[in-house]
């Protein structure tokens, strides 16, 4: 395939993806895609059998997996305090760059089992890579022992939901900091334990000890 044909296909794919994101795959028509790409509908069918084929080509061209694999190929000796914020920010930026594809894939996975399976396979691989790294930091005693698979899934899902909600990225940094504080083997601000009858109230003052028979009987206190 020469460069002209490749460029033409890329233009069709990009036009289709933008329409799919804005109108949905079912609502967008081949005629509309052709108009957006400046091509006749017949030319689209020359390259792609259907809208599903166009969507598959868009996923192939703009998919997350290659970048995600590079992002999660983390040296095990790298400290989690540095790595997890970088992973969260990197994934957020990637999803921002591929926002149209994210919207299409998330919507399509609700109604099409094959898309759901594709997303689950992507999530499973990313989760396994991140969990393997977290395990290495548990072994290094930077993180306390915990369910690393669950933590990896929670972090990945949090970033995806943050991007879909268009929430402030600065607050994502704060959420990752809270997660890290809970996972760190030596938390920065441990809460001291206090004994019964000597507990602190909400303002940090010691509560008075509970009265006993000895303290309540004045004769015993003479």
C-alpha positions as CSV (number, residue, x, y, z in Angstrom):
1,X,0.0,0.0,0.0
2,X,1.5,3.4,-1.0
3,X,1.6,6.5,1.1
4,X,-1.4,8.1,-0.7
5,X,-3.6,5.1,0.1
6,X,-2.3,5.0,3.7
7,X,-3.1,8.7,4.2
8,X,-6.5,8.3,2.7
9,X,-7.3,5.4,5.1
10,X,-6.0,7.4,8.0
11,X,-8.3,10.3,7.1
12,X,-11.3,8.0,6.9
13,X,-10.5,6.4,10.2
14,X,-10.0,9.7,12.0
15,X,-13.2,11.1,10.5
16,X,-15.1,8.0,11.6
17,X,-13.7,8.1,15.1
18,X,-14.7,11.7,15.6
19,X,-18.3,11.0,14.4
20,X,-18.5,7.8,16.5
21,X,-17.5,9.7,19.6
22,X,-20.0,12.5,19.0
23,X,-23.0,10.6,17.6
24,X,-22.3,7.0,18.5
25,X,-21.4,4.2,16.1
26,X,-25.0,3.2,15.3
27,X,-26.1,6.8,14.6
28,X,-23.2,7.8,12.4
29,X,-23.7,6.9,8.8
30,X,-21.2,6.0,6.1
31,X,-22.4,9.0,4.1
32,X,-21.6,11.3,7.0
33,X,-18.2,9.8,7.5
34,X,-17.4,10.2,3.8
35,X,-18.5,13.9,3.9
36,X,-16.3,14.5,7.0
37,X,-13.3,12.9,5.3
38,X,-14.0,14.5,1.9
39,X,-14.5,11.1,0.3
40,X,-17.3,9.4,-1.6
41,X,-19.1,6.6,0.4
42,X,-18.0,4.1,-2.3
43,X,-14.4,4.8,-1.5
44,X,-15.0,3.9,2.2
45,X,-16.4,0.5,1.1
46,X,-13.3,0.0,-1.0
47,X,-11.2,0.0,2.2
48,X,-13.7,-1.1,4.9
49,X,-16.6,-3.5,4.7
50,X,-18.6,-1.8,7.4
51,X,-18.6,0.7,10.3
52,X,-17.5,-2.1,12.5
53,X,-14.4,-2.6,10.3
54,X,-13.8,1.2,10.6
55,X,-14.1,1.0,14.4
56,X,-11.7,-2.0,14.5
57,X,-9.2,0.0,12.4
58,X,-9.5,3.0,14.7
59,X,-8.8,0.8,17.7
60,X,-5.8,-0.7,15.9
61,X,-4.4,2.8,15.0
62,X,-5.2,4.7,18.2
63,X,-5.2,1.8,20.8
64,X,-3.8,2.3,24.3
65,X,-1.9,-1.0,24.6
66,X,1.6,-0.2,23.2
67,X,2.0,2.9,25.2
68,X,0.5,1.3,28.3
69,X,3.0,-1.6,28.1
70,X,5.9,0.9,27.9
71,X,4.4,3.0,30.8
72,X,4.1,-0.1,33.0
73,X,7.5,-1.6,32.2
74,X,8.8,-0.3,35.5
75,X,12.1,-1.2,37.0
76,X,11.3,-3.1,40.3
77,X,13.8,-1.0,42.3
78,X,12.0,2.3,41.4
79,X,10.2,3.7,44.5
80,X,6.4,3.6,44.5
81,X,6.3,7.1,45.9
82,X,7.7,8.3,42.6
83,X,6.3,5.7,40.2
84,X,2.6,5.7,41.1
85,X,2.0,9.4,40.6
86,X,3.9,9.2,37.3
87,X,1.8,6.2,36.1
88,X,-1.5,8.0,37.1
89,X,-0.5,11.2,35.3
90,X,0.9,9.3,32.3
91,X,-2.3,7.3,31.9
92,X,-4.5,10.4,32.4
93,X,-2.5,12.2,29.6
94,X,-2.8,9.2,27.3
95,X,-6.5,9.0,27.8
96,X,-6.8,12.8,27.2
97,X,-4.9,12.4,24.0
98,X,-7.2,9.5,22.9
99,X,-10.4,11.0,24.4
100,X,-12.6,10.2,21.3
101,X,-11.5,6.5,21.3
102,X,-12.1,6.3,25.1
103,X,-15.6,7.6,24.8
104,X,-16.4,5.2,21.9
105,X,-14.9,2.1,23.6
106,X,-16.6,2.8,26.9
107,X,-20.0,3.3,25.4
108,X,-19.7,0.4,23.0
109,X,-18.6,-2.0,25.8
110,X,-21.9,-1.5,27.5
111,X,-23.9,-3.1,24.7
112,X,-21.4,-5.2,22.7
113,X,-19.9,-8.2,24.5
114,X,-16.9,-8.4,22.0
115,X,-15.9,-4.8,22.9
116,X,-16.3,-5.6,26.6
117,X,-14.0,-8.6,26.2
118,X,-11.5,-6.5,24.4
119,X,-11.5,-4.0,27.2
120,X,-11.3,-6.7,29.9
121,X,-8.2,-8.2,28.1
122,X,-6.6,-4.8,28.1
123,X,-7.4,-4.1,31.7
124,X,-6.2,-7.6,32.8
125,X,-2.8,-7.2,31.2
126,X,-2.3,-3.7,32.6
127,X,-3.4,-4.8,36.0
128,X,-1.0,-7.8,35.9
129,X,1.9,-5.5,35.0
130,X,1.2,-3.0,37.7
131,X,0.5,-5.6,40.3
132,X,3.9,-7.3,39.6
133,X,5.6,-4.0,40.2
134,X,3.6,-3.4,43.5
135,X,4.6,-6.9,44.7
136,X,8.3,-5.9,44.1
137,X,7.8,-2.9,46.3
138,X,6.2,-5.0,49.0
139,X,9.2,-7.3,48.9
140,X,11.4,-4.2,49.2
141,X,9.4,-3.3,52.3
142,X,8.5,0.1,50.9
143,X,4.8,-0.9,50.8
144,X,3.0,-3.0,53.4
145,X,1.7,-6.4,52.3
146,X,-1.7,-6.1,50.6
147,X,-3.8,-7.3,47.7
148,X,-1.6,-5.9,44.9
149,X,-4.1,-7.0,42.1
150,X,-6.9,-5.1,43.8
151,X,-4.7,-2.0,44.2
152,X,-3.6,-2.1,40.6
153,X,-7.2,-2.4,39.4
154,X,-8.4,0.4,41.7
155,X,-5.7,2.8,40.5
156,X,-6.3,2.1,36.8
157,X,-10.1,2.4,37.2
158,X,-9.7,5.6,39.2
159,X,-7.7,7.3,36.4
160,X,-10.2,6.2,33.7
161,X,-13.2,7.5,35.7
162,X,-11.3,10.7,36.5
163,X,-10.7,11.2,32.8
164,X,-14.3,10.4,31.8
165,X,-15.6,12.8,34.4
166,X,-13.1,15.5,33.3
167,X,-12.2,16.0,36.9
168,X,-9.3,18.3,37.8
169,X,-6.0,16.5,37.4
170,X,-4.5,18.2,40.5
171,X,-7.1,16.3,42.5
172,X,-6.0,13.0,40.9
173,X,-2.5,13.7,42.4
174,X,-4.2,14.1,45.8
175,X,-6.1,10.8,45.4
176,X,-2.9,9.0,44.5
177,X,-1.2,10.5,47.5
178,X,-4.0,9.2,49.8
179,X,-3.6,5.8,48.2
180,X,0.2,5.8,48.8
181,X,-0.2,6.9,52.4
182,X,-2.4,3.9,53.0
183,X,0.0,1.5,51.3
184,X,3.3,2.8,52.8
185,X,4.9,0.5,55.3
186,X,6.0,3.4,57.4
187,X,3.2,6.0,57.2
188,X,4.2,9.6,57.7
189,X,1.8,10.4,60.5
190,X,1.1,7.3,62.7
191,X,-1.7,7.6,65.2
192,X,-0.5,6.8,68.7
193,X,-2.5,4.2,70.6
194,X,-4.0,5.0,74.0
195,X,-5.3,2.8,76.7
196,X,-8.8,2.3,77.9
197,X,-9.9,5.0,80.3
198,X,-7.2,7.3,79.0
199,X,-8.5,7.9,75.4
200,X,-8.3,11.2,73.6
201,X,-11.4,13.0,72.6
202,X,-11.9,14.6,69.2
203,X,-9.9,17.6,70.2
204,X,-7.0,15.6,71.3
205,X,-7.7,16.0,75.1
206,X,-7.5,13.1,77.4
207,X,-10.9,11.9,78.6
208,X,-11.2,11.4,82.4
209,X,-11.0,7.9,83.7
210,X,-14.2,6.1,84.4
211,X,-15.2,6.3,88.1
212,X,-14.7,3.2,90.2
213,X,-16.2,2.0,93.5
214,X,-13.1,3.2,95.4
215,X,-13.3,6.7,93.9
216,X,-17.0,7.0,94.5
217,X,-16.9,6.0,98.2
218,X,-15.6,8.9,100.3
219,X,-14.8,6.6,103.3
220,X,-12.3,4.6,101.2
221,X,-10.5,7.8,100.2
222,X,-9.8,8.9,103.8
